[in-house]
Amino acid sequence: MGQRHADRRTHRGQHARASHHLDAVRARIAFEAARLISESGIRDYALAKRKAATLLGVDAESALPKNVEIEDALREHQRLFHGDDQPTRLRELRETAMEAMRFFATFEPRLVGAVLDGTADEHSAVCLHLFSDDPDAPMRHLDEHGIAYDSESRSLRFDKNGEANFPVLMFAANDIAIDVTIFPYDGLRQAPLDRIVGRPMQRANLAALRELLGDSENHPIRIRADLRR
């Protein structure tokens, strides 16, 4: 009887040590992935954590951190190594986002991604969602203002059962990359799932962004002329 209790205590101790070791490995991978994201501009968290695991010589799938752990590590990395310049860069990106949203005001723009959640850095693009039942309308808007852009499509998921493709426009404003995804107008009702946390994306309209910036004034759009054709 006493031996069985001793064996159980030993087993619990071994399990606790193994669990602690695994947590430590996951944390190391998360911080290495955060470094890669911050310094190399990788935006695919799955790719970042696989590369981090390889660099650290870890091949156990169970040791890979969750995406939310990487996001937490990214915030900590930015606080430790970019505490002086990251807030300035974030504000610059948000101000450019505000200009772009005013430029696209007809299409009910919403800000999403790292510029909204505060993890943006020098590699980040301003990511917007636009809404129009005529998917070519935002392209014509850019054409009318002489702004060059690239186009592609993006696969997004709204639930666990399937994906859909949407047009994407990419251009530069104030030397900052702008990434625009175009949805039908009823796409305002439901945001696609965030690939990091698997929940509907956070989206902010212009009023919410102004609140983030502490700026309620109606400044003029400053899309620089050197970005035009």
Secondary structure, DSSP 8 states (H G I E B T S, - for coil): -HHHHHHHHHHHHHHHHHHHHHHHHHHHHHHHHHHHHHHH----HHHHHHHHHHHTT---GGG---HHHHHHHHHHHHHHHSTTTHHHHHHHHHHHHHHHHHHTGGG--EEESHHHHT---TT--EEEEEE-SSTTHHHHHHHHTTB--EEEEEEEEEETTEEEEEEEEEEEETTEEEEEEEE-GGGGGS--B-TTTSSB---B-HHHHHHHHT--S-------GGGB-
